[in-house]
Amino acid sequence: MILTPHLILGAVIGSKIEYIPLAIILAFLSHYILDLIPHIEYSIKNIEKKQWQKSLPETIKIFLDFALGILLILFFSDNQPTVFICAFFAISPDGISFLNYFISNKILKKLSDFHHEKIHFLKNKKISIFWRILSQVLIVLISIFLLKN
């Protein structure tokens, strides 16, 4: 799943759960729950293959996706620190996978493999792109509604 739905749902959790340690745990777990839902992702093959000279377009996509999520949070939330902390923890499993491309570490590799092989198990199922996009759009729209209220 792209970063925006993860960020904004993490922000919702941070805005609704008053006990901060619980909010952080739930935001982190929300990442895996969202990734169970069929979705699309943009390619980061050049980053995965460490072909840095070709990875600029992928890096720009990641940055724009992240920026959109943060802008939506800024616009629709009360901008309390907990909202941003939980948004960060909601994308941290992708951050762990990203770190795994740079650092050879058994723990990072196991966490990344679990994320991509066990959680994204529907990625190879034949589900139309319409439903994969719609799932993410609905998550963002519902999250915006919850952030505003």
C-alpha positions, 0 to 999 in steps of 0.5 A, spaced: 500 500 500 502 506 498 504 511 504 498 516 504 493 511 507 498 508 512 500 515 514 493 518 515 490 512 518 496 512 523 494 520 524 486 518 526 489 513 531 493 518 534 487 523 534 482 518 537 486 514 542 488 518 548 493 513 551 499 514 547 503 507 548 497 504 546 496 509 540 503 507 538 502 500 538 495 500 534 498 505 529 504 500 528 499 494 527 495 498 523 500 498 517 499 490 517 492 490 517 492 495 511 497 491 507 492 485 508 487 488 504 488 488 496 492 494 494 497 497 489 503 499 490 508 503 485 515 500 483 521 501 487 525 495 483 531 500 482 531 501 490 530 494 491 536 492 486 540 498 489 541 501 482 541 508 485 543 511 478 536 509 476 532 510 482 531 518 482 523 517 479 522 512 485 525 516 490 520 522 487 514 518 488 516 516 495 517 523 497 510 525 493 506 520 497 509 521 503 508 529 502 501 528 500 500 524 507 503 529 511 499 535 507 492 531 509 494 530 516 496 538 517 490 540 513 484 535 516 487 534 523 488 538 530 496 537 529 497 535 535 504 531 536 501 524 537 498 525 531 504 525 527 508 520 532 502 515 530 503 517 523 510 515 523 509 509 527 504 507 521 509 507 516 515 504 520 514 497 517 515 500 510 521 504 513 524 497 516 523 494 509 527 500 506 532 500 511 533 492 509 535 495 502 541 499 505 543 495 511 545 487 511 542 485 518 538 478 520 533 482 524 531 487 519 531 481 513 526 477 517 521 483 519 522 485 511 520 478 509 515 477 514 512 483 511 512 482 504 511 474 504 506 473 510 502 480 510 502 481 502 500 474 501 494 477 496 499 481 492 499 475 487 491 474 487 487 476 481 483 482 483 482 488 479 486 494 479 479 498 480 478 494 487 486 495 489 485 502 488 478 503 491 481 500 497 486 505 498 481 511 496 476 509 501 481 508 507 483 515 505 476 518 505 474 514 511 480 517 515 479 524 513 472 524 515 474 521 522 480 526 523 475 532 522 470 529 527 
